[in-house]
Amino acid sequence: MLLMDRRRFLLSTSFAARAAAPPDDLDEATIDSLQQAQQSGRESAASLAGRYLARIGATDRQGPAVNAVIELNPDALATAAALDRERREKARAARSTAFPS
């Protein structure tokens, strides 16, 4: 019987998870780059939350099913949408106070 040591097992499962997940820029994303994407309008909190939830689904729930995520916040998308509204409202308020009448 062939026994696999822990290091080989972890390497083989990480490669399987990588192969199953579609490549995307979230792999190399930093907090700064995500904030810049939101400030520029390329991304929103809701779009990022959706992308991360999809990624968790692809690697943790399907595909290699590594079961690394114990629980997902059922309100994640609603919370992200509220943060997007707050960001828009603050930006609108900042624009209206930038030029006094």
N, C-alpha and C positions, 0 to 999 in steps of 0.2 A: 504494500500500500504506500502510495506517495503522499507524504505530508508536506504541506506548504508552510513555510515560515511566515511570520507576521508581516515582515517587510515586503516579501513577494506578493502576499495577498493584498496588502494596501496598494501597492503599485498597480497590480492588475485591475483592481476595482476602480482606481482613479482613472486609468486609461479607458476603461469601459464607460465610465460616466462622461468623460470628455468626448468620446466617440458618439455617444447617444445624444448629447446636447448640441443643438445647432450653434455654430460659432457666432458670437456677437461681441460687440464692444463692451459689454458689461464685465467681461473677464478682466479687462485692464482699466476699468473706470476707477477714478478717484473721487473723493468727496468734492474736491474743487471742480473737476470736470463735469460732474453731475449738476452742481450748482450753476456753473456757466451755461450748461445746456438748458437749464430751466430759465435762467435770466435772459438768454437769447431767444427763447421761445421754441427752440428745437425740440424740447421735451417738456412735459408737465409732470407734476408729482403723480398724477393718475396714470400717465403713460409709462412712467418708470415702475410704478407699483405693479402694473399689469405685466410688464416685461419680466420683472423679477418673479412674479407668481407663475408665469408661463415657464420660466426657466426651472423653478422648483418642481413644477408638474412634470417637466420633461426628464429631469434627472432623479427626482426623489420619489415620485408617485408612479411613473412609467419608466420605460427604458431600463436602466440598471436597477431601479428601485432601491436605492441605497438607504432609504428611510432615515435620513439624517435630520429631517425637520420634524420635530415632535408635534408642533401645533402651528396652524396659520391663524392670523387674526381675521376673523370673518368680516370685520369692518375696515379692512385695509384699504379697499378701493374707495369707500365712502369718506374715510379720513383723508386720503390723498386728494379727493375732489374738493373737500373743505379747505385744505391747504392751498389748492390752486385758486379758489375763490378769494381767500384771504390775501394771497400774493397779488391778484389783480386789483383788489380794492385798495391795498396799500399803494400800489403803483399809481392808480388813478388819483388817490389823495395826494401823493407826492407831486404829481404833475400839476394839480390844481393849486398847490401852495407854492410852487416854484416861481411863479410869476404873479406877484401881488397885483390886484386891480386898482 
